[in-house]
Amino acid sequence: MSFTAIGFLLLLALWALPLFLGFLSGRAYREGRGRVGLGLLLFGAFLGFLAPPRPLGLFFLLLGLFLGYGRLR
């Protein structure tokens, strides 16, 4: 496997983690677990700042947050 492919997979993980953590944070807020939701949101924001195009990582975090909080079940 080349270094380019490994770098692409790492970048993909850096984009997917804020989305996933935002989703979990939204679900935690919806369930009434505010401290857990805040911790997940802060860690997702940290990972969102690590992703190379910064607005894209933060956009994925907010998208996950709205998807997790807005789900009706």
Secondary structure as UniProt FT lines:
FT   HELIX           3..30
FT   TURN            31..32
FT   HELIX           34..50
FT   HELIX           54..70
//
